[in-house]
């Protein structure tokens, strides 16, 4: 039952490491040093291809089941589900921005967008871990957890899983150095 939440919390830890990588790139941009835009683009693509497609939908299912168990938590659930959508949009905007021309005005937009994404992601994960996950541990039944687990096929994480996809090797190398 709590294995699902344990896995989600482990994924939060790993996502936090990605946010650390992005923060370092933001620091470089703000200091007018050469940032690794390929790394930033790779992180944006990873976010669109794993957390947004596998991590967030599983959380959304937990939240939807929890909505019917604890009416008091509904406003927090609605906020977090909305933030999932906002994070997807931000990652797509980030990817499009990085595919465009490299100029000074784009650099400022990039820094602003990265800061907003990092701040939103950290705040979002804190709320999930401090409010929603404990609420789910208490309120959801074994049958609920079976429904959650059967609603998703096991998709190996292409960056932090047993096999690192070639396209994410650059991110992996940045994290472990």
Secondary structure, 3 states (H helix, E strand, C coil): CCHHHHHHHHHHHHHHHHHHHHHHHHHHHHCCCCCCHHHHHHHHHHHHHCHHHHHHHHHHHHHHHHHCCCHHHHHHHHHHHHHHHHHHHHHHHHHHHHHCCCCHHHHHHHHHHHHHHHHHHHHHHHHHHHHHHHHHHHHCCHHHHHHHHHCCCCCCCCCCCCCCCHHHHHHHHHHHC
